[in-house]
C-alpha cells in the first residue's frame, strides 16, 4: 500500500514540476509516477524479498520453501524494476513496453494467487489481501493512464496542415 501512496505522491510532484516547466499532460505525469514508483521501486522491492529472504517470502505466500523458483521470480522483478526506473530517461514506446511487461507479470501472478485461493484455500498474507489487489490494480491504472496519455498526445485532426 505504501508504494501505491508513493506512486500517487510522485505523480502529483512530477505533474506539478513538469507542468510548470514543460506543460506536460496529467496522464503523462501520473503514468511516470506509477512507472517509477509502483513498477520501478515495486520491482526492486520484489527482487529484494525473493532474492534475499526467499524462505520468508515463500512462507508469507503459503508456498513451500527452498525452491530455486524464488530466484527466477527475483530476477523477473529486478528486470521489471529496472524498466520502471529507466522510464525516467526513456520515453515513447519504452513506456508502452514497460506497462505491457509489468501488467502481464502482475496479472499472471494475480491469476496464480486466485487459483491458489480457490483450489487450496490459501489465504496467506502475501497470497491474498493488498498484494492480490495490487496484482490487478497497478496494471489497470497504468494501462488506463497509458491510453489517456496517447489520447492527450494525439494531434488534433483539425490542426493538421494538408
C-alpha positions in Angstrom: 0.0 0.0 0.0 2.8 2.4 0.8 4.2 2.1 -2.8 0.8 2.9 -4.1 0.7 6.1 -2.0 4.3 6.9 -3.0 3.2 6.5 -6.7 0.4 9.0 -6.3 2.6 11.4 -4.4 5.3 11.1 -7.0 2.7 11.6 -9.8 1.5 14.8 -8.2 5.1 16.0 -7.8 6.0 15.1 -11.3 2.9 16.7 -12.6 3.5 19.9 -10.7 7.1 20.1 -11.8 6.6 19.2 -15.4 3.5 21.4 -15.9 5.4 24.3 -14.5 8.4 23.7 -16.8 7.0 21.9 -19.8 3.2 21.9 -19.8 3.1 18.1 -19.7 -0.4 16.5 -19.6 -1.9 14.9 -16.5 -1.8 11.4 -17.8 2.0 11.5 -18.6 2.8 12.9 -15.2 0.8 10.3 -13.3 2.0 7.5 -15.6 5.6 8.4 -14.9 4.9 8.5 -11.2 3.4 5.0 -11.3 6.1 3.6 -13.7 8.9 4.8 -11.5 7.4 4.1 -8.1 5.0 1.2 -8.5 6.8 -0.6 -11.3 10.4 0.5 -10.6 10.6 0.6 -6.9 8.0 -2.2 -6.6 10.1 -4.4 -8.8 13.2 -3.7 -6.8 11.3 -4.4 -3.6 10.1 -7.7 -5.0 13.6 -8.6 -6.1 14.9 -7.9 -2.6 12.4 -10.1 -0.9 12.5 -13.0 -3.3 16.3 -13.0 -3.6 17.5 -12.2 0.0 14.6 -13.6 2.0 13.2 -16.3 -0.2 12.0 -18.7 2.5 10.3 -15.9 4.5 8.5 -14.7 1.3 7.5 -18.3 0.4 6.1 -18.8 3.8 4.2 -15.5 3.6 2.7 -16.7 0.3 1.9 -20.1 1.7 4.2 -21.9 -0.6 7.0 -24.4 0.1 10.4 -23.0 1.0 13.7 -23.8 -0.6 12.7 -23.6 -4.3 15.1 -22.1 -6.9 11.9 -20.7 -8.4 12.3 -17.8 -5.9 15.5 -16.7 -7.6 13.7 -16.8 -11.0 10.9 -14.6 -9.7 13.6 -12.3 -8.0 15.3 -11.7 -11.3 12.0 -11.1 -13.1 11.2 -8.5 -10.5 14.6 -7.0 -10.9 14.2 -6.7 -14.7 10.8 -5.1 -14.4 12.1 -2.7 -11.7 14.9 -1.6 -13.9 12.4 -1.0 -16.7 10.3 1.2 -14.4 13.3 3.3 -13.3 14.6 3.7 -16.8 11.2 5.4 -17.7 12.7 8.5 -16.1 15.0 8.8 -19.1 13.4 6.7 -21.8 10.0 7.7 -23.2 7.7 6.8 -26.0 7.2 3.2 -26.8 9.5 2.2 -24.0 6.7 3.2 -21.6 4.3 1.1 -23.5 6.6 -1.9 -23.4 7.1 -1.4 -19.6 3.4 -1.3 -19.0 2.8 -4.4 -21.0 5.6 -6.4 -19.3 4.5 -5.3 -15.8 0.8 -5.9 -16.5 1.5 -9.4 -17.9 3.6 -10.4 -14.9 1.4 -8.9 -12.2 -1.9 -10.1 -13.7 -0.4 -13.5 -14.3 0.8 -13.6 -10.6 -2.7 -12.5 -9.6 -4.3 -15.3 -11.6 -2.0 -17.8 -9.8 -2.9 -16.3 -6.4 -6.6 -16.5 -7.1 -6.2 -20.1 -8.3 -4.3 -20.9 -5.1 -7.1 -19.3 -3.0 -9.8 -21.3 -4.8 -8.1 -24.7 -5.0 -6.2 -24.7 -1.7 -8.0 -22.1 0.4 -4.6 -20.3 0.7 -5.4 -17.0 2.4 -1.8 -16.4 3.5 -1.0 -12.6 3.8 1.2 -12.5 0.7 -1.2 -14.5 -1.4 -4.3 -12.5 -0.7 -5.3 -9.1 0.5 -3.5 -6.0 -0.7 -0.9 -8.0 -2.6 -3.7 -9.6 -4.6 -5.4 -6.3 -5.2 -2.1 -4.7 -6.4 -1.6 -7.5 -8.9 -4.6 -6.1 -10.7 -4.9 -2.5 -9.6 -1.5 -1.3 -10.7 -1.7 -2.8 -14.2 -5.2 -1.5 -14.7 -4.2 2.0 -13.6 -1.1 2.1 -15.8 -3.0 0.8 -18.8 -5.6 3.4 -18.4 -3.0 6.2 -17.9 -1.1 4.9 -21.0 -4.3 5.1 -23.1 -5.1 8.5 -21.7 -1.5 9.7 -22.5 -1.8 8.5 -26.1 -5.2 10.3 -26.4 -3.8 13.5 -24.9 -0.8 13.4 -27.2 -2.8 12.6 -30.4 -2.6 15.6 -32.8 -5.8 17.4 -33.4 -7.0 16.4 -36.8 -8.3 19.9 -37.5 -4.9 21.4 -36.9 -3.0 19.2 -39.4 -2.0 21.0 -42.5 -2.6 19.3 -45.8 
